[in-house]
Amino acid sequence: MDTPQNTDNALAEQIVERWAKGKPLLDTTGKPSGYYRLTNYLRDYIATHKTLPTGIHTMPDGRDRNNNIEPSFPVNFDTIP
């Protein structure tokens, strides 16, 4: 059954997949660095604001599987196809 949360999650994943195209993949996950942070950020943003982000947003610092700090990074949502 489609719920608003399932729809938001699917939309976030589609946007992140488009953002990820052409970025180098990590050996450990097969995804680019920041993939999961961006996914979680988008899910929260869409649920809170009931709209998609526009412009440049800074993703928060994160931690990898080894507890190493991963730096924040900007994402320009206006340039994601």
C-alpha positions in Angstrom: 0.0 0.0 0.0 1.3 3.5 -0.9 1.5 5.8 2.1 2.8 9.3 2.0 6.0 8.1 3.7 6.5 5.4 1.1 6.0 8.0 -1.7 8.4 10.4 0.0 11.0 7.7 0.4 10.7 6.6 -3.3 11.0 10.2 -4.4 14.1 10.8 -2.2 15.7 7.7 -3.6 15.0 8.7 -7.2 16.6 12.2 -6.6 19.6 10.7 -4.9 20.1 8.1 -7.7 20.2 11.0 -10.2 22.6 12.9 -8.0 24.9 9.9 -7.7 25.3 9.3 -11.5 29.0 9.8 -12.5 30.3 10.0 -8.9 33.0 7.6 -7.8 31.7 4.6 -5.9 33.0 3.5 -2.6 34.3 -0.1 -2.5 32.5 -0.8 0.8 29.0 0.2 -0.3 29.0 0.5 -4.1 27.5 4.0 -3.6 29.2 7.4 -3.7 30.3 9.1 -0.5 27.4 11.0 1.0 24.7 8.8 -0.6 23.0 7.8 2.6 23.3 11.2 4.3 21.7 12.8 1.3 19.0 10.2 1.2 18.2 10.7 4.9 18.3 14.5 4.5 15.9 14.4 1.6 13.4 12.1 3.4 13.4 14.4 6.4 13.2 17.5 4.3 10.3 16.3 2.2 8.4 15.0 5.3 8.9 18.3 7.2 8.3 20.8 4.4 6.0 18.8 2.1 8.0 20.1 -0.9 11.3 19.4 -2.6 14.3 21.5 -1.7 15.6 24.1 -4.1 18.9 25.8 -4.3 22.1 24.8 -2.4 21.8 22.9 0.8 24.8 21.7 2.9 24.7 18.1 4.0 25.8 17.6 7.6 29.1 15.9 8.6 28.8 12.2 8.9 30.6 9.1 10.0 31.6 6.1 7.9 31.5 2.5 9.0 34.9 2.9 10.8 33.6 5.9 12.7 35.8 8.3 10.6 34.4 11.7 10.1 33.1 12.4 6.6 32.9 16.1 5.8 29.8 18.1 4.9 29.2 18.8 1.3 26.9 21.2 -0.7 24.2 19.9 -3.0 22.6 22.2 -5.5 19.1 20.8 -6.0 18.5 23.1 -8.9 21.1 21.2 -11.0 19.9 17.6 -10.3 18.1 16.4 -13.4 
